[in-house]
Amino acid sequence: MIETQENEKLSIAFVGHVDHGKSTIIGRLLADTGALPMGKLEQIQAYCELNSMPFEYAFLIDALKDERRQNITIDSARVFFKSAKRHYIIIDAPGHIEFVKNMVTGAARAEAALLVIDAQEGIRENSRRHGNLLSMLGIRQMAVLVNKMDLVDFAQERFESICKEYGEFLAKVGLEPVSFIPVSARLGDNISQRSEKMAWYDGPTVLETLDGFEKEQPPSDRPFRLPIQDVYRFTSFGDSRRIIAGTVASGRAKVGDEVVFYPSGKRSTITAVEGFNHASRLEVLSGEAIGLTLDQQIYVRRGEMAARADETPPCVAKRLRVSLFWLGKEPMSMGKPYTIKLGTARMRFQVEQVLRVMDASRLEDESSKVQVSRYEMAECILNLDQPIAVDRADFLPGTSRFVVVDGYEIRGGGIVLEDLVDSEADLREGVRTRDAHWISSNLTIEERVERYNQRPCVVLITGQKEVGRKNMARTLEARLFQDGKYVYYLGMGSVVYGVDGDIHNHKEIENRHEHIRRMAEIANIFLDAGLILIITAVELTQADLRLFETVVEPERVQTIWVGEDISTDLRPDLRIEGHETAEEPAVLIKRMLQDHGFLFKP
Amino acid sequence: MNHLDELENISIHLLREAYASFKNLGMLWSMGKDSTVLLWLTRKAFFGHVPFPLIHIDTKFKIPEMIAYRDQLVQDWHLPMIVGINEAALTAKATYPDGNVDRLTCCKVLKTEALTNTINGKGIRYRYNHNTNEYERELNPEPFYGIIAGARADEEGSRSKERYFSPRDVRNEWDIGDQPPEFWNQFKTDFAPGTNVRIHPLLDWTELNIWEYIESEKIPTVSLYYNHGDGKRYRSLGCYPCTLPVDSEASTVSQIVEELRLGKFSKIAERSGRAQDAEDGGGLETLRREGYM
């Protein structure tokens, strides 16, 4: 199909303080451009008469009964209309403080924004908060409408003083409006018709401003980023394709390009762009929801991000400096576990440090805080359990955006300003180099899984001394062996004097790291071979586990703590406190391996 | 990328997010143009496959052509199909066509209640068996946690306020005033046990977009949408006692597109042929808060 402006669609958010007249401006715009369905105006007028309330243009938008009753907008509504130039989706965002999350929802979807300020009331709290949020949400095209000019006798001085004050505020948050427009939505001045009462104003009308906004094209000229939504293998009707699916966040890639997946660092080459009822194609572009097949059957999963091997890679980081906006009633506090969702990645994290906090409506710093309260904007350092792939907001905004989930709810959102180093950063780099140089076999992991009837994994059995870890490991090994599994038990002691023979002082902390690193490298070989490896070690900590999981795929590691008390900070997958027979723990561990999909249920 | 590509990409992204986020996912298919476009987009998203069941709430008052069309596509496209029915209400004749309740109550009983009980697994459900080509009663119906539906924001007031991912509480009710935030392309995908979520991949589509897409993709639709010589066609499909055809000469998809773009329907609301809307203060809000689609 040929691109014409007739088919162009632009989404515009209307934001601003409550009662400053957003819905009225939109209602007026719809009525003036003849966008209302036949009978709608009459229907609302009749409803008002029936319920003895005066008619308002805003009622056309505020369709919900609660809203008509209270005369405010509760949720973001989408309204469709068409100018002579193109189609619009208008998102009417609520201005009431209680509904900031609905404003965010509305504005986050928009390509441009109109911010409304009441000429009589002037700049209010949400005028500033919304301006600030627009900037964080990444909206670059905006205009300011000074409404209700009829209430200030269409006075040029009033208009100009608001423009000056608010323009200075916007500059501080990095926004530059294309225009300031004096309007009266009630009387229709400067909405679609030029105002006769404000002859002193020679700028564009609201409608002209809308038509002047540019349709932003998806960022196809930036580095390629594909957050993986899923890897599909639908086997029905003889389909054997293994398709990497996702929506291209930026850039472009074509058949034959080498791609690298982050954070795992795995590589492969695109062999085809898959599709259904779609002409065959060789290239995918930013904004497209696509599927790719690769020449090597590498194991990648949802949450990883693909980039092109010949372009700037994303950052792989565990510690992130971010700017975020908090919506939760409960403040965001240090030491509490949260979940970050960025692209398709999901990861647990804690707030390591709150660098500065500001009320989003005032922009004044309140440093030295340890928590972020509702409707505050803050700069923080987040410490993630495992690294994820991200970009810095000033480099690629799309893959820098995240939300914070607490319990079941999204409580905040923000952008990554910077990736920070962490103690495993060097090791990760080493692992990436290892994987890049790995001599791969002709056998795939799927073939081994099918042959051995098991998925490879590492069972880490830990606990205090003398709790029977080794016997437990031997019993488990024997039991799985009896079941026909390919399994091997390797005690830490078996490595210390051989593989680790060159390490002399076992007590030193760096040496402990090196012991664990080497054990993990051995485990990595077992995993690649498709085997189940059982390892025993004394009192593993969360940091030990993190180190281990930097070297092998974290989801293949299963941890078991034996004994009544957990004497370290480890969060094991399974706890075995006491047992009557040697068989009992083995049965529990086997069941866990079945539940987690490493062993198949009979 | 034209406007239809843009809409298609967003919808496919949402379908894939839903599939990655929810166990026991199902998709409502009413055989109407919107949910049929949704079904088509699903096949695109999953490369020809439909990896979750389609759900039809059968009031037993649907226009017969709709049921014939449903079963034809189920066979042709190997669709996993579930049908939910409020058999108790039909047996008790507690319906508007039986003259025992008003239109809104009838909708509530045969659609909203049937849907709630189909989703929670407590109602009677039938599943299409592709070996026998028969619908068979499901013995242990499991609840659905995610329901994909074809609601569009331009249809009526309350739908314009929907989220892409919209939670329903334990009683399947919608709290319009307190919906989760959606930042960029991040949606609420974590849910407390017992709640379910509606996913709306078509929220940004207009009626015109739906027909333009049907035209460009050549999607098969029910013959009821077209004028067969009597100058009448259906613009919106539903139960025959409450859905009326409109006067129109359009007999092909491209004529419908023209009619919506410039002709007589460019200014008339789509649901103007639905009698139940008029009983609810000009909108569907009351019905929808209680779980109506």
Chai-1 contact restraints between the chains, C-beta under 6 A:
chainA,res_idxA,chainB,res_idxB,connection_type,confidence,min_distance_angstrom,max_distance_angstrom,comment,restraint_id
A,M1,B,N2,contact,1.0,0.0,6.0,A-B,restraint_1
A,E3,B,N2,contact,1.0,0.0,6.0,A-B,restraint_2
A,N7,B,N2,contact,1.0,0.0,6.0,A-B,restraint_3
A,N7,B,H3,contact,1.0,0.0,6.0,A-B,restraint_4
A,K9,B,H3,contact,1.0,0.0,6.0,A-B,restraint_5
A,P37,B,K267,contact,1.0,0.0,6.0,A-B,restraint_6
A,P37,B,A269,contact,1.0,0.0,6.0,A-B,restraint_7
A,M38,B,K267,contact,1.0,0.0,6.0,A-B,restraint_8
A,M38,B,I268,contact,1.0,0.0,6.0,A-B,restraint_9
A,Q43,B,G282,contact,1.0,0.0,6.0,A-B,restraint_10
A,A63,B,G157,contact,1.0,0.0,6.0,A-B,restraint_11
A,A63,B,G283,contact,1.0,0.0,6.0,A-B,restraint_12
A,K65,B,E285,contact,1.0,0.0,6.0,A-B,restraint_13
A,I74,B,G177,contact,1.0,0.0,6.0,A-B,restraint_14
A,D75,B,K161,contact,1.0,0.0,6.0,A-B,restraint_15
A,A77,B,S160,contact,1.0,0.0,6.0,A-B,restraint_16
A,A77,B,K161,contact,1.0,0.0,6.0,A-B,restraint_17
A,R78,B,A153,contact,1.0,0.0,6.0,A-B,restraint_18
A,R78,B,S160,contact,1.0,0.0,6.0,A-B,restraint_19
A,F80,B,D154,contact,1.0,0.0,6.0,A-B,restraint_20
A,F80,B,T206,contact,1.0,0.0,6.0,A-B,restraint_21
A,K101,B,P181,contact,1.0,0.0,6.0,A-B,restraint_22
A,V104,B,P181,contact,1.0,0.0,6.0,A-B,restraint_23
A,T105,B,P181,contact,1.0,0.0,6.0,A-B,restraint_24
A,T105,B,E182,contact,1.0,0.0,6.0,A-B,restraint_25
A,A108,B,F183,contact,1.0,0.0,6.0,A-B,restraint_26
A,A108,B,W184,contact,1.0,0.0,6.0,A-B,restraint_27
A,Q229,B,R16,contact,1.0,0.0,6.0,A-B,restraint_28
A,Q229,B,A20,contact,1.0,0.0,6.0,A-B,restraint_29
A,D230,B,A20,contact,1.0,0.0,6.0,A-B,restraint_30
A,F234,B,H49,contact,1.0,0.0,6.0,A-B,restraint_31
A,A245,B,R16,contact,1.0,0.0,6.0,A-B,restraint_32
A,T247,B,H13,contact,1.0,0.0,6.0,A-B,restraint_33
A,E274,B,F47,contact,1.0,0.0,6.0,A-B,restraint_34
A,F276,B,R43,contact,1.0,0.0,6.0,A-B,restraint_35
A,F276,B,K44,contact,1.0,0.0,6.0,A-B,restraint_36
A,F276,B,F47,contact,1.0,0.0,6.0,A-B,restraint_37
A,F276,B,G48,contact,1.0,0.0,6.0,A-B,restraint_38
A,G287,B,N9,contact,1.0,0.0,6.0,A-B,restraint_39
A,E288,B,N9,contact,1.0,0.0,6.0,A-B,restraint_40
A,A289,B,N9,contact,1.0,0.0,6.0,A-B,restraint_41
A,A289,B,I12,contact,1.0,0.0,6.0,A-B,restraint_42
A,A289,B,H13,contact,1.0,0.0,6.0,A-B,restraint_43
A,G291,B,F47,contact,1.0,0.0,6.0,A-B,restraint_44
A,R302,B,A20,contact,1.0,0.0,6.0,A-B,restraint_45
A,K341,B,Q186,contact,1.0,0.0,6.0,A-B,restraint_46
A,R401,B,W184,contact,1.0,0.0,6.0,A-B,restraint_47
A,V403,B,F183,contact,1.0,0.0,6.0,A-B,restraint_48
A,V403,B,Q186,contact,1.0,0.0,6.0,A-B,restraint_49
A,V405,B,D190,contact,1.0,0.0,6.0,A-B,restraint_50
A,Y408,B,D190,contact,1.0,0.0,6.0,A-B,restraint_51
A,Y408,B,F191,contact,1.0,0.0,6.0,A-B,restraint_52
A,Y408,B,A192,contact,1.0,0.0,6.0,A-B,restraint_53
A,I410,B,P180,contact,1.0,0.0,6.0,A-B,restraint_54
A,I410,B,P181,contact,1.0,0.0,6.0,A-B,restraint_55
A,I410,B,K188,contact,1.0,0.0,6.0,A-B,restraint_56
A,G413,B,F183,contact,1.0,0.0,6.0,A-B,restraint_57
